[in-house]
Structure formats: C-alpha cells, structure tokens
Amino acid sequence: MDERNEMTGINLFKPLRINGIELTNRTWVSPMCQYSAKDGFISEWHRVHLGAFATGGAGLVFVEASGVTPEGRISPSCPGLWSDEHVEKFRPIVDFAHSMDTHIGIQLAHAGRKGSTREPWNGTGSVSLDAGGWETLAPSATPFGTYATPRAMTRDEITAHIEAFVTAAKRVVAVGFDVVEIHAAHGYLLHQFLSPLSNLRDDEYGGDLVGRTRFLREVVAAVRAAIPASMPLFVRVSATDWVDGGWDLAQMIELAKALKELGVDLIDVSSGGLVHDAKIPFGPNYQVPFAAAIRKEAEIATSAVGLITEPAQAEEIIASGSADAVMLARAHLRNPRWALNAAESLGVTIPWPKQFERARTLHA
C-alpha cells in the first residue's frame, strides 16, 4: 500500500488483516457461477475469467461455488472439489493470482435441493436423470418451487457430508488458496437446514435454532480444525428468507455469535434464495443493513454484497462501519479492473500491473 494513501482518508483502499493474512484493500470479487466446467473440471474459461480479476487490483478474488461432492453441484456444468485431480486444475490460477500479489479464495458448496439444474441460458428447472442429472438431497423431502423433489438426508449422510467439506478444504489448502469460504446462503444445502421453511426434521438436526444450525456448526468446526489456524475462514449466509416464519436476522445474529466462537473470521452477508417467489426489495445497498447489524451485534467482521456498483457507494459502506469489506459481482463482470478504476476515481494511488501502467489517468 502506497503510504500516500494514508493522507487521503479513503477507507476502501486501506489494508485489512484477517487472521494470518493482510489484504491490500476492502474491495473484493464475489464468487460467481460460470456454468462452464465439464464433469466438475474447470475449463480454460475459468483461467481467463479469474486471471482477469487477478490483474484488477481487488484485495481478494473468490472462485465460484464448487461442489464438495458430484451431487453438490448446482448444475452439471459447475466445478467440483471431490478429487485431487479436480482441485489440481486450480493450481495455475492460484499461482497466477499470487504472481500478481492478489489473494484468492474459494467457496465450498453443496446445492442440496437446488442442485442438478439447467445452466441459466438453457432454461430453468431440474435436469432429468437420463440427461445427466441426479437425485438431490435436502434436510426434508420438500422441493424448491417446481424443481424435483429431493430425498431427506439420513444421519449417516449428514456425517459423510461433513467429511466431504473437510476433505475439500484440505485439498484447496494444498493447492495454495488463501481463504476458505463455506457456502450457507441462497437456499443451498446448509441454508436449507437453517430455515424452518425447508427443514422439517424431528431429529437433532431439526426443530429449534440449536437443531437447525447443528449441521452448519459441525461443518464449520470440522473445517476449522482441518485448515491452518492462521488461514481465514469465511461463511456466506443469507440473513433472511424475506418470508414470514422463515430464517431471519435475529436468528442469524445468534448463529453468527456461535460461528465466531467456532473460529469463523468473517461473515459474508447476503440474503434470500430459499423461497422461489419471495418478495425481495432489490435496490442499491438493500443488504448492507444486515451486514451492519451482524457486525455490531455479533462483534464479527462482515462483508456486504448486493447491487454495490459505484466507488463512492462502496467507500461509504466501509467508512460508515456497516461492513469491513464489500464484495462486487456483476460490477466486476462488466469491468474486471473495477478496483483500479475505483481507486483513481477516489484519488488513491495503488499498485497496477506493470503492463498496465501506461493506462493510468491518475499519476503520482
């Protein structure tokens, strides 16, 4: 970080230490599904897609949700982490990010009842078994909208999936990822266990808040024990289902307190995704109050996501104490070097790749 930035008063480009690593700034690339893998193996698309972000000045780049089992993928075209061979494909991408002094993380995921779906450009709904799909799993045999009805997981399957998360975490550590994020948002498997709308179990993994959060807490504890103590562990959550009687902010704050005790370093705060027809009031910063509340009440670092597009907007989120970092998705798709441009628009000098130096408009 250029020491001259200390004079600007700009918070977005101040470094942030999380556990054992220091991130150069607080503008991060959110995990974004690309539906471009084959048999769980990432493709040349991923190398170029993620490589562009690694040259763009972001403090942290995240790889999309990657299935810890074959059935954990969102679609047949999503990446997987269920073998050493699958994870090894990420090594050149990780190495390139590090060559650019960019930290890189990956999201460990299981789609549950929202798995085995079509790529967005091929319509909606479930992929049939004879077309390459699979039987989906969930806490209870209740479908998501018109998707195929899932099978309720047995206790043995819950135990096996905890181990699948652990094994995937060990693999991504081995290839050099800097941060691990557990995906417990957007209506996918771990979120399905959290919400009383999708978790109708009457065993120790259902019922009250303790029961419904048990699976996630066990995954977190097992992953935390399996990765280096100094490695940041994030959890992405949906702070609310946006439906009465569902998962909500009050429950989320209690869970965040428990996750902090289990060694989670940051809560990546999103919302929705569990109920197909939930009425969500989309708009700039619409999820930021959730990140702010969790940060304050659980006393844990948070990142804010959702319709954050402008540098001044991102700066205000950090400056106001609403979150410790912002994650941008579509803004980075439109401009993979959003952070470089944002720094210039805010009057901050940050390092650029030497190949890009001639393109600076703000000069020292």
TORKOL-4160 file (C-alpha; in steps of 0.2 Angstrom, whole numbers, padded with zeros to 4 digits, m for minus):
364
<pt num="1" X="0000" Y="0000" Z="0000"/>
<pt num="2" X="0007" Y="0017" Z="m0005"/>
<pt num="3" X="0009" Y="0027" Z="0011"/>
<pt num="4" X="0002" Y="0042" Z="0002"/>
<pt num="5" X="m0015" Y="0034" Z="0003"/>
<pt num="6" X="m0014" Y="0037" Z="0022"/>
<pt num="7" X="m0017" Y="0055" Z="0018"/>
<pt num="8" X="m0032" Y="0053" Z="0008"/>
<pt num="9" X="m0044" Y="0047" Z="0021"/>
<pt num="10" X="m0051" Y="0034" Z="0009"/>
<pt num="11" X="m0056" Y="0018" Z="0019"/>
<pt num="12" X="m0060" Y="0007" Z="0004"/>
<pt num="13" X="m0041" Y="0005" Z="0000"/>
<pt num="14" X="m0034" Y="0003" Z="0017"/>
<pt num="15" X="m0027" Y="m0014" Z="0021"/>
<pt num="16" X="m0037" Y="m0026" Z="0031"/>
<pt num="17" X="m0029" Y="m0040" Z="0042"/>
<pt num="18" X="m0040" Y="m0055" Z="0044"/>
<pt num="19" X="m0032" Y="m0069" Z="0054"/>
<pt num="20" X="m0015" Y="m0073" Z="0047"/>
<pt num="21" X="m0016" Y="m0063" Z="0031"/>
<pt num="22" X="m0016" Y="m0045" Z="0026"/>
<pt num="23" X="m0027" Y="m0040" Z="0012"/>
<pt num="24" X="m0022" Y="m0024" Z="0002"/>
<pt num="25" X="m0039" Y="m0017" Z="0001"/>
<pt num="26" X="m0058" Y="m0020" Z="0005"/>
<pt num="27" X="m0065" Y="m0022" Z="m0012"/>
<pt num="28" X="m0066" Y="m0040" Z="m0016"/>
<pt num="29" X="m0073" Y="m0051" Z="m0031"/>
<pt num="30" X="m0088" Y="m0061" Z="m0026"/>
<pt num="31" X="m0090" Y="m0079" Z="m0031"/>
<pt num="32" X="m0099" Y="m0080" Z="m0047"/>
<pt num="33" X="m0106" Y="m0096" Z="m0055"/>
<pt num="34" X="m0100" Y="m0098" Z="m0073"/>
<pt num="35" X="m0108" Y="m0114" Z="m0078"/>
<pt num="36" X="m0093" Y="m0118" Z="m0089"/>
<pt num="37" X="m0085" Y="m0134" Z="m0081"/>
<pt num="38" X="m0086" Y="m0152" Z="m0088"/>
<pt num="39" X="m0088" Y="m0167" Z="m0076"/>
<pt num="40" X="m0083" Y="m0155" Z="m0062"/>
<pt num="41" X="m0066" Y="m0150" Z="m0070"/>
<pt num="42" X="m0064" Y="m0131" Z="m0073"/>
<pt num="43" X="m0060" Y="m0125" Z="m0091"/>
<pt num="44" X="m0050" Y="m0113" Z="m0100"/>
<pt num="45" X="m0064" Y="m0101" Z="m0097"/>
<pt num="46" X="m0060" Y="m0101" Z="m0078"/>
<pt num="47" X="m0042" Y="m0097" Z="m0081"/>
<pt num="48" X="m0046" Y="m0082" Z="m0091"/>
<pt num="49" X="m0061" Y="m0076" Z="m0081"/>
<pt num="50" X="m0052" Y="m0077" Z="m0064"/>
<pt num="51" X="m0035" Y="m0071" Z="m0071"/>
<pt num="52" X="m0043" Y="m0055" Z="m0077"/>
<pt num="53" X="m0049" Y="m0052" Z="m0059"/>
<pt num="54" X="m0031" Y="m0056" Z="m0053"/>
<pt num="55" X="m0024" Y="m0041" Z="m0063"/>
<pt num="56" X="m0038" Y="m0029" Z="m0057"/>
<pt num="57" X="m0032" Y="m0023" Z="m0041"/>
<pt num="58" X="m0045" Y="m0032" Z="m0030"/>
<pt num="59" X="m0039" Y="m0036" Z="m0012"/>
<pt num="60" X="m0047" Y="m0054" Z="m0013"/>
<pt num="61" X="m0054" Y="m0064" Z="m0028"/>
<pt num="62" X="m0066" Y="m0078" Z="m0025"/>
<pt num="63" X="m0069" Y="m0094" Z="m0035"/>
<pt num="64" X="m0087" Y="m0098" Z="m0038"/>
<pt num="65" X="m0097" Y="m0111" Z="m0028"/>
<pt num="66" X="m0088" Y="m0128" Z="m0030"/>
<pt num="67" X="m0097" Y="m0144" Z="m0026"/>
<pt num="68" X="m0089" Y="m0155" Z="m0012"/>
<pt num="69" X="m0097" Y="m0170" Z="m0020"/>
<pt num="70" X="m0103" Y="m0173" Z="m0038"/>
<pt num="71" X="m0121" Y="m0171" Z="m0032"/>
<pt num="72" X="m0117" Y="m0155" Z="m0023"/>
<pt num="73" X="m0115" Y="m0145" Z="m0039"/>
<pt num="74" X="m0128" Y="m0133" Z="m0044"/>
<pt num="75" X="m0128" Y="m0139" Z="m0062"/>
<pt num="76" X="m0119" Y="m0152" Z="m0072"/>
<pt num="77" X="m0108" Y="m0138" Z="m0078"/>
<pt num="78" X="m0102" Y="m0132" Z="m0061"/>
<pt num="79" X="m0085" Y="m0136" Z="m0054"/>
<pt num="80" X="m0081" Y="m0149" Z="m0041"/>
<pt num="81" X="m0069" Y="m0152" Z="m0027"/>
<pt num="82" X="m0072" Y="m0171" Z="m0024"/>
<pt num="83" X="m0055" Y="m0177" Z="m0031"/>
<pt num="84" X="m0037" Y="m0172" Z="m0030"/>
<pt num="85" X="m0037" Y="m0171" Z="m0049"/>
<pt num="86" X="m0052" Y="m0158" Z="m0049"/>
<pt num="87" X="m0043" Y="m0147" Z="m0037"/>
<pt num="88" X="m0026" Y="m0148" Z="m0045"/>
<pt num="89" X="m0034" Y="m0139" Z="m0060"/>
<pt num="90" X="m0035" Y="m0123" Z="m0050"/>
<pt num="91" X="m0016" Y="m0123" Z="m0046"/>
<pt num="92" X="m0011" Y="m0112" Z="m0061"/>
<pt num="93" X="m0024" Y="m0100" Z="m0057"/>
<pt num="94" X="m0019" Y="m0099" Z="m0039"/>
<pt num="95" X="m0001" Y="m0097" Z="m0044"/>
<pt num="96" X="m0005" Y="m0083" Z="m0056"/>
<pt num="97" X="m0015" Y="m0073" Z="m0043"/>
<pt num="98" X="m0001" Y="m0074" Z="m0031"/>
<pt num="99" X="0011" Y="m0068" Z="m0045"/>
<pt num="100" X="0000" Y="m0053" Z="m0046"/>
<pt num="101" X="0001" Y="m0051" Z="m0027"/>
<pt num="102" X="m0018" Y="m0055" Z="m0026"/>
<pt num="103" X="m0025" Y="m0066" Z="m0013"/>
<pt num="104" X="m0038" Y="m0079" Z="m0019"/>
<pt num="105" X="m0051" Y="m0089" Z="m0010"/>
<pt num="106" X="m0064" Y="m0102" Z="m0015"/>
<pt num="107" X="m0081" Y="m0106" Z="m0009"/>
<pt num="108" X="m0085" Y="m0124" Z="m0003"/>
<pt num="109" X="m0103" Y="m0128" Z="m0008"/>
<pt num="110" X="m0117" Y="m0141" Z="m0009"/>
<pt num="111" X="m0133" Y="m0136" Z="m0018"/>
<pt num="112" X="m0144" Y="m0148" Z="m0009"/>
<pt num="113" X="m0162" Y="m0147" Z="m0017"/>
<pt num="114" X="m0157" Y="m0133" Z="m0029"/>
<pt num="115" X="m0144" Y="m0145" Z="m0037"/>
<pt num="116" X="m0145" Y="m0154" Z="m0054"/>
<pt num="117" X="m0152" Y="m0138" Z="m0063"/>
<pt num="118" X="m0150" Y="m0131" Z="m0080"/>
<pt num="119" X="m0137" Y="m0118" Z="m0085"/>
<pt num="120" X="m0146" Y="m0101" Z="m0085"/>
<pt num="121" X="m0145" Y="m0100" Z="m0104"/>
<pt num="122" X="m0154" Y="m0117" Z="m0106"/>
<pt num="123" X="m0169" Y="m0113" Z="m0096"/>
<pt num="124" X="m0174" Y="m0117" Z="m0078"/>
<pt num="125" X="m0178" Y="m0132" Z="m0068"/>
<pt num="126" X="m0171" Y="m0148" Z="m0064"/>
<pt num="127" X="m0160" Y="m0159" Z="m0076"/>
<pt num="128" X="m0168" Y="m0176" Z="m0078"/>
<pt num="129" X="m0158" Y="m0192" Z="m0073"/>
<pt num="130" X="m0157" Y="m0198" Z="m0091"/>
<pt num="131" X="m0150" Y="m0181" Z="m0096"/>
<pt num="132" X="m0135" Y="m0181" Z="m0084"/>
<pt num="133" X="m0144" Y="m0175" Z="m0068"/>
<pt num="134" X="m0145" Y="m0183" Z="m0051"/>
<pt num="135" X="m0156" Y="m0186" Z="m0036"/>
<pt num="136" X="m0155" Y="m0171" Z="m0025"/>
<pt num="137" X="m0153" Y="m0171" Z="m0006"/>
<pt num="138" X="m0160" Y="m0160" Z="0007"/>
<pt num="139" X="m0165" Y="m0159" Z="0026"/>
<pt num="140" X="m0183" Y="m0164" Z="0021"/>
<pt num="141" X="m0192" Y="m0170" Z="0006"/>
<pt num="142" X="m0198" Y="m0153" Z="0001"/>
<pt num="143" X="m0194" Y="m0146" Z="m0016"/>
<pt num="144" X="m0189" Y="m0129" Z="m0021"/>
<pt num="145" X="m0203" Y="m0122" Z="m0032"/>
<pt num="146" X="m0206" Y="m0133" Z="m0047"/>
<pt num="147" X="m0189" Y="m0142" Z="m0045"/>
<pt num="148" X="m0188" Y="m0161" Z="m0042"/>
<pt num="149" X="m0192" Y="m0167" Z="m0025"/>
<pt num="150" X="m0176" Y="m0171" Z="m0015"/>
<pt num="151" X="m0173" Y="m0185" Z="m0004"/>
<pt num="152" X="m0172" Y="m0182" Z="0015"/>
<pt num="153" X="m0154" Y="m0185" Z="0021"/>
<pt num="154" X="m0150" Y="m0198" Z="0034"/>
<pt num="155" X="m0139" Y="m0195" Z="0049"/>
<pt num="156" X="m0126" Y="m0206" Z="0041"/>
<pt num="157" X="m0126" Y="m0195" Z="0025"/>
<pt num="158" X="m0125" Y="m0179" Z="0036"/>
<pt num="159" X="m0109" Y="m0186" Z="0044"/>
<pt num="160" X="m0102" Y="m0191" Z="0027"/>
<pt num="161" X="m0105" Y="m0173" Z="0020"/>
<pt num="162" X="m0096" Y="m0165" Z="0035"/>
<pt num="163" X="m0081" Y="m0176" Z="0030"/>
<pt num="164" X="m0084" Y="m0171" Z="0011"/>
<pt num="165" X="m0082" Y="m0152" Z="0016"/>
<pt num="166" X="m0067" Y="m0157" Z="0027"/>
<pt num="167" X="m0058" Y="m0166" Z="0013"/>
<pt num="168" X="m0062" Y="m0152" Z="0000"/>
<pt num="169" X="m0055" Y="m0139" Z="0012"/>
<pt num="170" X="m0039" Y="m0149" Z="0014"/>
<pt num="171" X="m0037" Y="m0151" Z="m0005"/>
<pt num="172" X="m0039" Y="m0132" Z="m0008"/>
<pt num="173" X="m0026" Y="m0128" Z="0006"/>
<pt num="174" X="m0014" Y="m0140" Z="m0003"/>
<pt num="175" X="m0015" Y="m0130" Z="m0020"/>
<pt num="176" X="m0012" Y="m0114" Z="m0011"/>
<pt num="177" X="m0029" Y="m0105" Z="m0009"/>
<pt num="178" X="m0028" Y="m0091" Z="0004"/>
<pt num="179" X="m0046" Y="m0091" Z="0011"/>
<pt num="180" X="m0059" Y="m0104" Z="0013"/>
<pt num="181" X="m0077" Y="m0099" Z="0012"/>
<pt num="182" X="m0092" Y="m0111" Z="0017"/>
<pt num="183" X="m0107" Y="m0108" Z="0007"/>
<pt num="184" X="m0123" Y="m0107" Z="0018"/>
<pt num="185" X="m0133" Y="m0095" Z="0009"/>
<pt num="186" X="m0145" Y="m0093" Z="m0006"/>
<pt num="187" X="m0156" Y="m0108" Z="m0002"/>
<pt num="188" X="m0142" Y="m0121" Z="m0004"/>
<pt num="189" X="m0140" Y="m0136" Z="0007"/>
<pt num="190" X="m0133" Y="m0128" Z="0023"/>
<pt num="191" X="m0146" Y="m0114" Z="0022"/>
<pt num="192" X="m0159" Y="m0127" Z="0019"/>
<pt num="193" X="m0155" Y="m0134" Z="0036"/>
<pt num="194" X="m0156" Y="m0117" Z="0044"/>
<pt num="195" X="m0173" Y="m0112" Z="0039"/>
<pt num="196" X="m0189" Y="m0119" Z="0047"/>
<pt num="197" X="m0197" Y="m0117" Z="0030"/>
<pt num="198" X="m0186" Y="m0131" Z="0022"/>
<pt num="199" X="m0180" Y="m0141" Z="0037"/>
<pt num="200" X="m0195" Y="m0151" Z="0044"/>
<pt num="201" X="m0184" Y="m0164" Z="0053"/>
<pt num="202" X="m0189" Y="m0170" Z="0070"/>
<pt num="203" X="m0171" Y="m0176" Z="0075"/>
<pt num="204" X="m0156" Y="m0167" Z="0082"/>
<pt num="205" X="m0154" Y="m0158" Z="0065"/>
<pt num="206" X="m0171" Y="m0150" Z="0065"/>
<pt num="207" X="m0183" Y="m0141" Z="0076"/>
<pt num="208" X="m0177" Y="m0127" Z="0086"/>
<pt num="209" X="m0162" Y="m0115" Z="0082"/>
<pt num="210" X="m0149" Y="m0126" Z="0090"/>
<pt num="211" X="m0155" Y="m0141" Z="0080"/>
<pt num="212" X="m0157" Y="m0132" Z="0063"/>
<pt num="213" X="m0140" Y="m0124" Z="0065"/>
<pt num="214" X="m0131" Y="m0140" Z="0070"/>
<pt num="215" X="m0126" Y="m0146" Z="0053"/>
<pt num="216" X="m0118" Y="m0129" Z="0049"/>
<pt num="217" X="m0109" Y="m0128" Z="0066"/>
<pt num="218" X="m0102" Y="m0146" Z="0064"/>
<pt num="219" X="m0096" Y="m0142" Z="0046"/>
<pt num="220" X="m0088" Y="m0126" Z="0052"/>
<pt num="221" X="m0080" Y="m0134" Z="0067"/>
<pt num="222" X="m0073" Y="m0148" Z="0057"/>
<pt num="223" X="m0066" Y="m0137" Z="0043"/>
<pt num="224" X="m0058" Y="m0125" Z="0055"/>
<pt num="225" X="m0049" Y="m0140" Z="0063"/>
<pt num="226" X="m0043" Y="m0146" Z="0046"/>
<pt num="227" X="m0036" Y="m0130" Z="0039"/>
<pt num="228" X="m0021" Y="m0120" Z="0046"/>
<pt num="229" X="m0025" Y="m0110" Z="0061"/>
<pt num="230" X="m0019" Y="m0094" Z="0053"/>
<pt num="231" X="m0030" Y="m0097" Z="0037"/>
<pt num="232" X="m0045" Y="m0085" Z="0036"/>
<pt num="233" X="m0062" Y="m0095" Z="0036"/>
<pt num="234" X="m0077" Y="m0086" Z="0030"/>
<pt num="235" X="m0096" Y="m0091" Z="0029"/>
<pt num="236" X="m0108" Y="m0084" Z="0017"/>
<pt num="237" X="m0125" Y="m0083" Z="0024"/>
<pt num="238" X="m0142" Y="m0077" Z="0019"/>
<pt num="239" X="m0148" Y="m0065" Z="0033"/>
<pt num="240" X="m0166" Y="m0068" Z="0029"/>
<pt num="241" X="m0178" Y="m0078" Z="0018"/>
<pt num="242" X="m0188" Y="m0062" Z="0016"/>
<pt num="243" X="m0204" Y="m0073" Z="0021"/>
<pt num="244" X="m0213" Y="m0073" Z="0037"/>
<pt num="245" X="m0209" Y="m0088" Z="0048"/>
<pt num="246" X="m0193" Y="m0091" Z="0039"/>
<pt num="247" X="m0175" Y="m0088" Z="0043"/>
<pt num="248" X="m0172" Y="m0070" Z="0049"/>
<pt num="249" X="m0159" Y="m0058" Z="0055"/>
<pt num="250" X="m0162" Y="m0061" Z="0074"/>
<pt num="251" X="m0158" Y="m0080" Z="0071"/>
<pt num="252" X="m0144" Y="m0075" Z="0060"/>
<pt num="253" X="m0136" Y="m0064" Z="0073"/>
<pt num="254" X="m0137" Y="m0079" Z="0086"/>
<pt num="255" X="m0129" Y="m0090" Z="0073"/>
<pt num="256" X="m0115" Y="m0078" Z="0069"/>
<pt num="257" X="m0111" Y="m0077" Z="0088"/>
<pt num="258" X="m0109" Y="m0096" Z="0088"/>
<pt num="259" X="m0099" Y="m0096" Z="0072"/>
<pt num="260" X="m0087" Y="m0083" Z="0079"/>
<pt num="261" X="m0084" Y="m0095" Z="0094"/>
<pt num="262" X="m0080" Y="m0109" Z="0082"/>
<pt num="263" X="m0066" Y="m0099" Z="0073"/>
<pt num="264" X="m0075" Y="m0091" Z="0059"/>
<pt num="265" X="m0066" Y="m0075" Z="0054"/>
<pt num="266" X="m0079" Y="m0066" Z="0043"/>
<pt num="267" X="m0097" Y="m0067" Z="0039"/>
<pt num="268" X="m0101" Y="m0064" Z="0020"/>
<pt num="269" X="m0119" Y="m0057" Z="0022"/>
<pt num="270" X="m0131" Y="m0060" Z="0008"/>
<pt num="271" X="m0150" Y="m0064" Z="0008"/>
<pt num="272" X="m0164" Y="m0074" Z="0000"/>
<pt num="273" X="m0163" Y="m0089" Z="m0011"/>
<pt num="274" X="m0173" Y="m0101" Z="m0001"/>
<pt num="275" X="m0191" Y="m0097" Z="m0007"/>
<pt num="276" X="m0193" Y="m0096" Z="m0026"/>
<pt num="277" X="m0207" Y="m0082" Z="m0025"/>
<pt num="278" X="m0201" Y="m0072" Z="m0010"/>
<pt num="279" X="m0204" Y="m0053" Z="m0012"/>
<pt num="280" X="m0186" Y="m0045" Z="m0011"/>
<pt num="281" X="m0185" Y="m0026" Z="m0011"/>
<pt num="282" X="m0170" Y="m0025" Z="m0023"/>
<pt num="283" X="m0160" Y="m0009" Z="m0024"/>
<pt num="284" X="m0143" Y="m0001" Z="m0020"/>
<pt num="285" X="m0137" Y="m0007" Z="m0003"/>
<pt num="286" X="m0153" Y="m0017" Z="0001"/>
<pt num="287" X="m0142" Y="m0030" Z="0010"/>
<pt num="288" X="m0130" Y="m0018" Z="0019"/>
<pt num="289" X="m0141" Y="m0016" Z="0035"/>
<pt num="290" X="m0139" Y="m0035" Z="0038"/>
<pt num="291" X="m0120" Y="m0034" Z="0037"/>
<pt num="292" X="m0120" Y="m0019" Z="0049"/>
<pt num="293" X="m0132" Y="m0027" Z="0061"/>
<pt num="294" X="m0122" Y="m0044" Z="0062"/>
<pt num="295" X="m0105" Y="m0034" Z="0063"/>
<pt num="296" X="m0112" Y="m0024" Z="0078"/>
<pt num="297" X="m0122" Y="m0037" Z="0087"/>
<pt num="298" X="m0111" Y="m0052" Z="0085"/>
<pt num="299" X="m0095" Y="m0042" Z="0085"/>
<pt num="300" X="m0088" Y="m0051" Z="0070"/>
<pt num="301" X="m0081" Y="m0044" Z="0053"/>
<pt num="302" X="m0093" Y="m0044" Z="0039"/>
<pt num="303" X="m0093" Y="m0041" Z="0020"/>
<pt num="304" X="m0108" Y="m0033" Z="0011"/>
<pt num="305" X="m0114" Y="m0038" Z="m0006"/>
<pt num="306" X="m0128" Y="m0034" Z="m0017"/>
<pt num="307" X="m0130" Y="m0020" Z="m0030"/>
<pt num="308" X="m0115" Y="m0011" Z="m0025"/>
<pt num="309" X="m0108" Y="m0004" Z="m0041"/>
<pt num="310" X="m0100" Y="0014" Z="m0038"/>
<pt num="311" X="m0084" Y="0018" Z="m0029"/>
<pt num="312" X="m0092" Y="0032" Z="m0018"/>
<pt num="313" X="m0105" Y="0020" Z="m0013"/>
<pt num="314" X="m0093" Y="0006" Z="m0008"/>
<pt num="315" X="m0082" Y="0019" Z="0001"/>
<pt num="316" X="m0097" Y="0025" Z="0011"/>
<pt num="317" X="m0101" Y="0007" Z="0017"/>
<pt num="318" X="m0084" Y="0005" Z="0024"/>
<pt num="319" X="m0082" Y="0022" Z="0031"/>
<pt num="320" X="m0099" Y="0021" Z="0040"/>
<pt num="321" X="m0094" Y="0005" Z="0048"/>
<pt num="322" X="m0108" Y="m0005" Z="0040"/>
<pt num="323" X="m0095" Y="m0018" Z="0034"/>
<pt num="324" X="m0077" Y="m0022" Z="0034"/>
<pt num="325" X="m0076" Y="m0026" Z="0015"/>
<pt num="326" X="m0088" Y="m0025" Z="0000"/>
<pt num="327" X="m0090" Y="m0040" Z="m0012"/>
<pt num="328" X="m0094" Y="m0035" Z="m0030"/>
<pt num="329" X="m0100" Y="m0047" Z="m0043"/>
<pt num="330" X="m0109" Y="m0040" Z="m0059"/>
<pt num="331" X="m0099" Y="m0024" Z="m0057"/>
<pt num="332" X="m0083" Y="m0035" Z="m0059"/>
<pt num="333" X="m0091" Y="m0044" Z="m0074"/>
<pt num="334" X="m0093" Y="m0028" Z="m0083"/>
<pt num="335" X="m0076" Y="m0022" Z="m0078"/>
<pt num="336" X="m0063" Y="m0034" Z="m0071"/>
<pt num="337" X="m0052" Y="m0020" Z="m0066"/>
<pt num="338" X="m0066" Y="m0011" Z="m0056"/>
<pt num="339" X="m0054" Y="m0009" Z="m0041"/>
<pt num="340" X="m0040" Y="0000" Z="m0051"/>
<pt num="341" X="m0053" Y="0012" Z="m0059"/>
<pt num="342" X="m0062" Y="0015" Z="m0042"/>
<pt num="343" X="m0045" Y="0019" Z="m0033"/>
<pt num="344" X="m0042" Y="0033" Z="m0047"/>
<pt num="345" X="m0060" Y="0040" Z="m0045"/>
<pt num="346" X="m0057" Y="0041" Z="m0026"/>
<pt num="347" X="m0040" Y="0049" Z="m0028"/>
<pt num="348" X="m0030" Y="0035" Z="m0022"/>
<pt num="349" X="m0014" Y="0028" Z="m0029"/>
<pt num="350" X="m0012" Y="0009" Z="m0028"/>
<pt num="351" X="m0001" Y="m0003" Z="m0037"/>
<pt num="352" X="m0005" Y="m0008" Z="m0055"/>
<pt num="353" X="0002" Y="m0022" Z="m0065"/>
<pt num="354" X="0017" Y="m0015" Z="m0074"/>
<pt num="355" X="0009" Y="m0020" Z="m0091"/>
<pt num="356" X="m0005" Y="m0008" Z="m0087"/>
<pt num="357" X="0005" Y="0007" Z="m0080"/>
<pt num="358" X="0004" Y="0017" Z="m0097"/>
<pt num="359" X="m0015" Y="0017" Z="m0095"/>
<pt num="360" X="m0016" Y="0026" Z="m0078"/>
<pt num="361" X="m0025" Y="0043" Z="m0079"/>
<pt num="362" X="m0020" Y="0047" Z="m0061"/>
<pt num="363" X="m0001" Y="0050" Z="m0059"/>
<pt num="364" X="0009" Y="0052" Z="m0044"/>
